[in-house]
């Protein structure tokens, strides 16, 4: 077994079993390091010299690199504990083709556009969408119309340099304003490959105006994905979820073909489980997105697939498992 695959599988099954995020991250970090290993057997001592590889992950690398049928004992144990459901969930996670929501240092991300694209390509993605913030989110250095136009040219140049098997798509995480309109010029929104629409202000509004705000956004023909729909934060001091008529909003998403985002950031994990199940029952599509602000955060996607698998969602409902041509047909549905 390829050491990188073994380490990724272990990380996913740890996530599936509810292990600490720090433990999960250790295996993803080791998988990143193992990508640089030459083919063939690697002993544990050599593996442990790689940055981010400790004794346990070094043993996994050594055991999995021993031959084509070798499976590390750590993985054998986790697979037995997870059973068929865990294996099916892993197959769903491994079918990912892309990510609809990531940020660069053009807004509040920490890495250049090309670094984010290269990280997504290295994970095996066929595509990823650059979704820096819109102008009214000034704290995140949101993109003015002129800056967004400039970014479109930069993305085209990045694609010209990248391998033809990967495509960085143009996009935006566009603020949903109080009246439900979008925080960017309509002409520009029409030029983008993917539009993620999210609420970032007045998150504690009464349910009626928040419902109207979300309904207006998900019915907008430019909107492809409803981002982190409750706005909740579940770590640190936290932030309660917004109140709205979830049945009405998800029914509108299903009718419009707007995907509900399964946001994989550890502090968000939005929507919560009950609303995720409600959206599934409503017939919604979903985008399993990392909302990554740095390359290493692209690994967070597996947690969203684990959540999707637990409620029985298959790849056909998850736009982030679709090939690029199908994704583009979907985003062009209202054109």
NUNUDREN-632597 format. One record per residue (C-alpha): x, z, y; residue in three letters; residue number from 1. Coordinates in steps of 0.02 Angstrom, whole numbers, plus 32768, in hexadecimal, padded with zeros to 4 digits. Last residue first. Layout:
GUVO     c1     c3     c2   type   seq
GUVO      X      Z      Y    ala   NUM
...
//
This chain:
GUVO     c1     c3     c2   type   seq
GUVO   7AA1   7C90   860F    unk   335
GUVO   7A3D   7D1E   85C4    unk   334
GUVO   7A87   7D16   8515    unk   333
GUVO   7B38   7CEF   8553    unk   332
GUVO   7B77   7D9C   8520    unk   331
GUVO   7B34   7D7F   8470    unk   330
GUVO   7B7F   7CD1   845E    unk   329
GUVO   7C24   7D19   849A    unk   328
GUVO   7C22   7DA2   8417    unk   327
GUVO   7BFB   7D23   838F    unk   326
GUVO   7C8F   7CB7   83C3    unk   325
GUVO   7D03   7D4D   83CD    unk   324
GUVO   7CE0   7D8E   831E    unk   323
GUVO   7C69   7E22   8313    unk   322
GUVO   7C9F   7ED1   82DE    unk   321
GUVO   7C96   7F16   838F    unk   320
GUVO   7BE4   7ED4   839C    unk   319
GUVO   7BAA   7F5A   8322    unk   318
GUVO   7AFB   7F37   82DD    unk   317
GUVO   7B38   7EB6   825E    unk   316
GUVO   7BC5   7F2B   8229    unk   315
GUVO   7B4E   7FA9   81DD    unk   314
GUVO   7B00   8047   8224    unk   313
GUVO   7AD2   80CB   81A4    unk   312
GUVO   7ACC   8167   820F    unk   311
GUVO   7B72   81A9   81CD    unk   310
GUVO   7BC2   80FD   81DB    unk   309
GUVO   7BA8   80F7   8297    unk   308
GUVO   7BF7   81A2   82AD    unk   307
GUVO   7C8F   8170   8245    unk   306
GUVO   7C99   80CE   82A6    unk   305
GUVO   7C9E   812F   8348    unk   304
GUVO   7D2B   819F   8309    unk   303
GUVO   7D8F   8104   82D7    unk   302
GUVO   7D90   80C4   8389    unk   301
GUVO   7E01   8152   83C5    unk   300
GUVO   7E9A   80EF   8390    unk   299
GUVO   7E8E   808A   8432    unk   298
GUVO   7EC4   812A   8489    unk   297
GUVO   7F7B   8105   8462    unk   296
GUVO   7F79   8072   84DA    unk   295
GUVO   7F3E   80D6   8573    unk   294
GUVO   7E99   80E2   85D3    unk   293
GUVO   7E2E   80BE   853A    unk   292
GUVO   7D70   80BA   854C    unk   291
GUVO   7D7D   80B7   848D    unk   290
GUVO   7CE5   804E   8469    unk   289
GUVO   7C71   803B   83D4    unk   288
GUVO   7BF3   7FC0   841E    unk   287
GUVO   7B43   7FD3   83DA    unk   286
GUVO   7AA9   7F67   83C0    unk   285
GUVO   7A02   7FBD   83CF    unk   284
GUVO   7976   7FBE   834F    unk   283
GUVO   7917   8053   8396    unk   282
GUVO   7944   80B8   82FA    unk   281
GUVO   79FC   809F   8323    unk   280
GUVO   79DF   80D8   83D6    unk   279
GUVO   7989   8175   8397    unk   278
GUVO   7A17   8197   831D    unk   277
GUVO   7A96   818B   83AB    unk   276
GUVO   7A25   81F9   8414    unk   275
GUVO   7A28   8283   8391    unk   274
GUVO   7AE2   8271   8373    unk   273
GUVO   7B18   827E   8427    unk   272
GUVO   7B2F   81DC   8487    unk   271
GUVO   7BBD   81EE   84B4    unk   270
GUVO   7C53   8235   845C    unk   269
GUVO   7C8B   8269   850C    unk   268
GUVO   7D23   82DB   850D    unk   267
GUVO   7D6B   828A   8471    unk   266
GUVO   7D59   81DA   84BC    unk   265
GUVO   7CFF   8172   8438    unk   264
GUVO   7C6C   8131   849E    unk   263
GUVO   7BE8   80E8   842B    unk   262
GUVO   7BA6   806C   84AC    unk   261
GUVO   7AF3   8031   84A2    unk   260
GUVO   7AEC   7F74   8499    unk   259
GUVO   7A77   7F11   8509    unk   258
GUVO   7A0E   7E96   84A4    unk   257
GUVO   7986   7E9D   8528    unk   256
GUVO   78FD   7EDA   84B2    unk   255
GUVO   7970   7F56   8459    unk   254
GUVO   79B5   7F99   84FD    unk   253
GUVO   7904   7FAE   8541    unk   252
GUVO   78D3   8011   84A6    unk   251
GUVO   7970   8079   84BF    unk   250
GUVO   793F   80A2   8572    unk   249
GUVO   788A   80CB   8548    unk   248
GUVO   78B7   813B   84B5    unk   247
GUVO   7941   8190   851A    unk   246
GUVO   78CD   81C5   85A6    unk   245
GUVO   7953   8212   8615    unk   244
GUVO   79B8   82B2   862C    unk   243
GUVO   7A72   82A4   8649    unk   242
GUVO   7AE2   8301   85D0    unk   241
GUVO   7B2F   83A6   8602    unk   240
GUVO   7BE3   83AA   8641    unk   239
GUVO   7C72   8403   85ED    unk   238
GUVO   7CE3   8490   8628    unk   237
GUVO   7D62   8455   85A9    unk   236
GUVO   7D1A   83DA   852B    unk   235
GUVO   7C6C   8393   8510    unk   234
GUVO   7C59   8324   85AA    unk   233
GUVO   7BB0   82CE   85BB    unk   232
GUVO   7B90   822D   861B    unk   231
GUVO   7AF0   8211   85B7    unk   230
GUVO   7B00   8155   859F    unk   229
GUVO   7BBB   8145   857F    unk   228
GUVO   7BB4   8089   85AC    unk   227
GUVO   7B1C   8019   859B    unk   226
GUVO   7B67   7F75   855E    unk   225
GUVO   7B41   7EBE   8585    unk   224
GUVO   7B00   7EC9   8637    unk   223
GUVO   7AF5   7E23   8698    unk   222
GUVO   7A3F   7E06   8668    unk   221
GUVO   7A0A   7EA9   86BB    unk   220
GUVO   798D   7EFD   8646    unk   219
GUVO   7A0C   7F83   8616    unk   218
GUVO   7A2A   7FAB   86CE    unk   217
GUVO   7976   7FB8   8708    unk   216
GUVO   794B   8027   8674    unk   215
GUVO   79DF   8099   8698    unk   214
GUVO   79AD   80B8   874D    unk   213
GUVO   78F5   80CE   8721    unk   212
GUVO   7923   8150   869D    unk   211
GUVO   7995   81AA   8717    unk   210
GUVO   790B   81AB   879A    unk   209
GUVO   788E   81F8   871F    unk   208
GUVO   7905   8271   86C7    unk   207
GUVO   7939   82CF   8765    unk   206
GUVO   79EA   82AA   879F    unk   205
GUVO   7A78   830E   8753    unk   204
GUVO   7AED   8278   873E    unk   203
GUVO   7AE9   8258   87F9    unk   202
GUVO   7B7D   81E1   87E7    unk   201
GUVO   7BDD   818D   8759    unk   200
GUVO   7B55   8128   8703    unk   199
GUVO   7B96   809B   8695    unk   198
GUVO   7B84   7FDF   8682    unk   197
GUVO   7BFC   7F80   860F    unk   196
GUVO   7C04   7EC8   863C    unk   195
GUVO   7C57   7E4D   85C4    unk   194
GUVO   7C9F   7D9D   85DA    unk   193
GUVO   7C9F   7DA1   8697    unk   192
GUVO   7C6F   7D0E   8707    unk   191
GUVO   7BB9   7D43   871E    unk   190
GUVO   7BF1   7DEE   875A    unk   189
GUVO   7C58   7D97   87E0    unk   188
GUVO   7BC2   7D37   8823    unk   187
GUVO   7B5A   7DD7   8821    unk   186
GUVO   7BD5   7E33   8890    unk   185
GUVO   7BFD   7EDF   884C    unk   184
GUVO   7BB0   7F8E   8845    unk   183
GUVO   7B17   7F68   87DC    unk   182
GUVO   7A63   7F8F   8809    unk   181
GUVO   7A04   801F   87B8    unk   180
GUVO   79C7   8069   885D    unk   179
GUVO   7A46   80F6   8854    unk   178
GUVO   7AD5   8081   882E    unk   177
GUVO   7B0C   8055   877D    unk   176
GUVO   7BC8   804B   878B    unk   175
GUVO   7C1A   7FB6   8739    unk   174
GUVO   7C9A   7FC9   86AF    unk   173
GUVO   7CDF   7F1A   86C0    unk   172
GUVO   7D0A   7E85   8656    unk   171
GUVO   7D81   7DF8   862F    unk   170
GUVO   7DB1   7DDE   8579    unk   169
GUVO   7E5F   7DF1   8530    unk   168
GUVO   7E6A   7D78   849F    unk   167
GUVO   7ECF   7D89   83FE    unk   166
GUVO   7EFE   7D0B   8377    unk   165
GUVO   7F4C   7C95   83F7    unk   164
GUVO   7FDD   7D0E   840F    unk   163
GUVO   7FEC   7D48   84C2    unk   162
GUVO   8042   7CF2   8554    unk   161
GUVO   7FB0   7C85   858C    unk   160
GUVO   7F3C   7D18   8572    unk   159
GUVO   7FA1   7D7F   85EE    unk   158
GUVO   7F96   7CF3   866F    unk   157
GUVO   7ED8   7CE9   865D    unk   156
GUVO   7ECF   7DA6   866F    unk   155
GUVO   7F34   7D9B   8711    unk   154
GUVO   7EC1   7D16   8758    unk   153
GUVO   7E28   7D81   8733    unk   152
GUVO   7E82   7E16   8781    unk   151
GUVO   7E91   7DBB   8827    unk   150
GUVO   7DD5   7D9F   882A    unk   149
GUVO   7DBE   7E58   8802    unk   148
GUVO   7E30   7E87   8892    unk   147
GUVO   7DCB   7E1A   8909    unk   146
GUVO   7D25   7E61   88CD    unk   145
GUVO   7D67   7F12   88E4    unk   144
GUVO   7DA6   7F67   8846    unk   143
GUVO   7D8E   8021   8830    unk   142
GUVO   7E1E   8094   885A    unk   141
GUVO   7DDB   811B   87E4    unk   140
GUVO   7DB2   8194   8871    unk   139
GUVO   7D68   80FF   88CD    unk   138
GUVO   7CDF   80E6   884E    unk   137
GUVO   7C80   807A   88C9    unk   136
GUVO   7CEF   7FE4   88A3    unk   135
GUVO   7CCF   7FC2   87E9    unk   134
GUVO   7D3B   800C   875F    unk   133
GUVO   7DB0   7FB0   86E8    unk   132
GUVO   7D63   7F60   8650    unk   131
GUVO   7DE5   7EF8   85F4    unk   130
GUVO   7D8F   7EBC   8554    unk   129
GUVO   7DE8   7EB0   84AD    unk   128
GUVO   7DF8   7E22   842F    unk   127
GUVO   7E31   7DFB   837F    unk   126
GUVO   7E66   7EAE   8362    unk   125
GUVO   7EF0   7ECC   82E2    unk   124
GUVO   7F31   7F70   8329    unk   123
GUVO   7FC5   7F12   8373    unk   122
GUVO   7F4B   7EA3   83D4    unk   121
GUVO   7EFB   7F3B   8425    unk   120
GUVO   7FA5   7F80   8455    unk   119
GUVO   7FDC   7ED7   849A    unk   118
GUVO   7F40   7ECC   8506    unk   117
GUVO   7F58   7F7B   854C    unk   116
GUVO   800F   7F56   8573    unk   115
GUVO   7FDF   7EB0   85C5    unk   114
GUVO   7F65   7F05   863B    unk   113
GUVO   7FE4   7F85   8675    unk   112
GUVO   7FD4   803B   863E    unk   111
GUVO   7F8F   80DD   8685    unk   110
GUVO   7ED8   80B6   869A    unk   109
GUVO   7E79   80E9   8736    unk   108
GUVO   7E61   803E   8787    unk   107
GUVO   7EE0   7FB0   8781    unk   106
GUVO   7F47   8021   8712    unk   105
GUVO   7EE0   7FE3   8680    unk   104
GUVO   7E39   8012   8633    unk   103
GUVO   7DE2   7FF0   858D    unk   102
GUVO   7D30   7FD0   8557    unk   101
GUVO   7CED   7F48   84E4    unk   100
GUVO   7D64   7F64   8451    unk    99
GUVO   7D89   7EE3   83CB    unk    98
GUVO   7D82   7EA0   831A    unk    97
GUVO   7D55   7F3C   82B8    unk    96
GUVO   7D3F   7F22   81FD    unk    95
GUVO   7DB5   7FB2   81D6    unk    94
GUVO   7D38   802F   821A    unk    93
GUVO   7CAD   7FED   81A9    unk    92
GUVO   7D1F   7FEE   8111    unk    91
GUVO   7D51   80A0   813C    unk    90
GUVO   7C9A   80D4   8144    unk    89
GUVO   7C7B   8086   8099    unk    88
GUVO   7D0F   80E6   8052    unk    87
GUVO   7CD0   8189   809C    unk    86
GUVO   7C24   816D   8054    unk    85
GUVO   7C6D   8143   7FA9    unk    84
GUVO   7CC8   81EA   7F99    unk    83
GUVO   7D14   824A   802B    unk    82
GUVO   7D6A   82CD   7FBE    unk    81
GUVO   7DB1   824D   7F45    unk    80
GUVO   7DED   81E0   7FD5    unk    79
GUVO   7E40   8276   8027    unk    78
GUVO   7E9E   82A3   7F87    unk    77
GUVO   7EDA   81F1   7F67    unk    76
GUVO   7F11   81E4   801D    unk    75
GUVO   7F81   827D   8012    unk    74
GUVO   7FC5   823F   7F6B    unk    73
GUVO   8006   819F   7FB9    unk    72
GUVO   7FCA   80FD   7F67    unk    71
GUVO   804A   808D   7F11    unk    70
GUVO   8006   7FEB   7EC7    unk    69
GUVO   8071   7F75   7F2F    unk    68
GUVO   810E   7FE2   7F22    unk    67
GUVO   8169   807B   7F65    unk    66
GUVO   8130   8060   8019    unk    65
GUVO   8096   80CF   8005    unk    64
GUVO   80FB   8162   7FC3    unk    63
GUVO   8181   815B   8049    unk    62
GUVO   8107   8143   80D9    unk    61
GUVO   8097   81D1   809C    unk    60
GUVO   812F   8242   8085    unk    59
GUVO   8164   821B   8138    unk    58
GUVO   80B4   8247   8174    unk    57
GUVO   80C5   82F4   8127    unk    56
GUVO   8177   8314   8160    unk    55
GUVO   815E   82DA   8214    unk    54
GUVO   8158   822E   8264    unk    53
GUVO   8141   8225   8321    unk    52
GUVO   81E3   81C9   8343    unk    51
GUVO   822B   8180   82A5    unk    50
GUVO   82B5   81E6   8252    unk    49
GUVO   8235   822C   81DA    unk    48
GUVO   8224   8182   8189    unk    47
GUVO   82DB   8180   8158    unk    46
GUVO   82CF   822C   8107    unk    45
GUVO   822E   81FC   80B0    unk    44
GUVO   8279   8164   8059    unk    43
GUVO   8240   80B6   8087    unk    42
GUVO   8217   8033   8003    unk    41
GUVO   81FB   7F7F   803A    unk    40
GUVO   81C8   7F27   80D9    unk    39
GUVO   8227   7F54   8179    unk    38
GUVO   81E3   7FE6   81DF    unk    37
GUVO   81AA   7FC3   8291    unk    36
GUVO   80F0   7FDD   826C    unk    35
GUVO   811C   8089   8228    unk    34
GUVO   8127   80D3   82D7    unk    33
GUVO   8074   80A4   8301    unk    32
GUVO   803C   80E8   8259    unk    31
GUVO   8096   818C   827D    unk    30
GUVO   8037   819F   8320    unk    29
GUVO   7F92   8179   82C6    unk    28
GUVO   7FBD   81FD   8243    unk    27
GUVO   7FE5   8282   82C5    unk    26
GUVO   7F46   8255   8327    unk    25
GUVO   7ED8   828A   8296    unk    24
GUVO   7F2C   8334   828F    unk    23
GUVO   7F18   834B   834A    unk    22
GUVO   7E61   8316   833F    unk    21
GUVO   7E45   83A7   82C6    unk    20
GUVO   7DF3   8375   8223    unk    19
GUVO   7D39   834E   8216    unk    18
GUVO   7D37   82FA   816B    unk    17
GUVO   7D1E   824D   81B3    unk    16
GUVO   7DAB   826A   822F    unk    15
GUVO   7E1F   8298   81A0    unk    14
GUVO   7DE1   81FD   8146    unk    13
GUVO   7E0C   8193   81DD    unk    12
GUVO   7EBA   81DA   81F2    unk    11
GUVO   7EDD   81C5   8138    unk    10
GUVO   7EA6   8110   813E    unk     9
GUVO   7F14   80EF   81D5    unk     8
GUVO   7FAB   813E   817D    unk     7
GUVO   7F8E   80D7   80E0    unk     6
GUVO   7F75   8037   8144    unk     5
GUVO   8018   8053   81A2    unk     4
GUVO   8074   807C   8101    unk     3
GUVO   803D   7FD7   80AE    unk     2
GUVO   8000   8000   8000    unk     1
//
